Amino acid sequence: MVDHVTIILEYKDNFWPKRRFLKETIKFKLDKHSMHNLNNAMMYDIQTEKGAKSHLPQEH
């Protein structure tokens, strides 16, 4: 089983004189195991944003 993932990045480029907004699209394929890991990582991020404490070491 192969799943396709598309990530769309939209960001403001502050280095150009006009400070324009840019959009980039990244497309790639993941096998079943990698897709499962990606889903777990996204769920962890969603839970962390809702106020759950992170179990990852904090950067100093």
N, C-alpha and C positions, 0 to 999 in steps of 0.2 A: 504494500500500500504506500503510495506516495502522495503527499499533500503539497499544495502550492501555497506559499505565503507571500503576501505583498505588504510591504511597509511603506507608508507615505510620510515623508518628513516635510513639515512646513516650518520655516524659521525666518527670522529677520536677519538680514546681512547688514551689520553695522559698519562694515569696513569700506563699503562703497559710498561715494558722496551722496547718492540718492537714497541710501538706507532702504533698499528694496526688500520685498518679501520673496523668498525662494521656495520652490517645491521640488523635491526629489523623490523618485519612486524606485524601490529596491524589490526585486522579485527573485525568489529562489524556491527550491524544492526541499522537502524534509521527509525522511523516512518515518515510520510509525513511532519508533522510540524517540527520535528527536522532536517530533511534534508533541508527544506526551510531555517531554521535558519543558518545551516552550510554554505549553498550557499551564503547567505547574508554576513556572516562573511568573507568568502574567497574573495568576491567581494570588500568588504571594505578594506581588506588588500592589494589587487591589486591596488586599487585607491590610497591608502595611499603611497605605494611604488612609484607610478608614480608622487608623489609630492603634492598630496592633503593634506591639513592640517587636523590633527587628532582632533576630537571633544572630545577625551577622556582626562581625567586629566593627566598631565605629572608627572612622578615619580621624586622625588628629591633625 
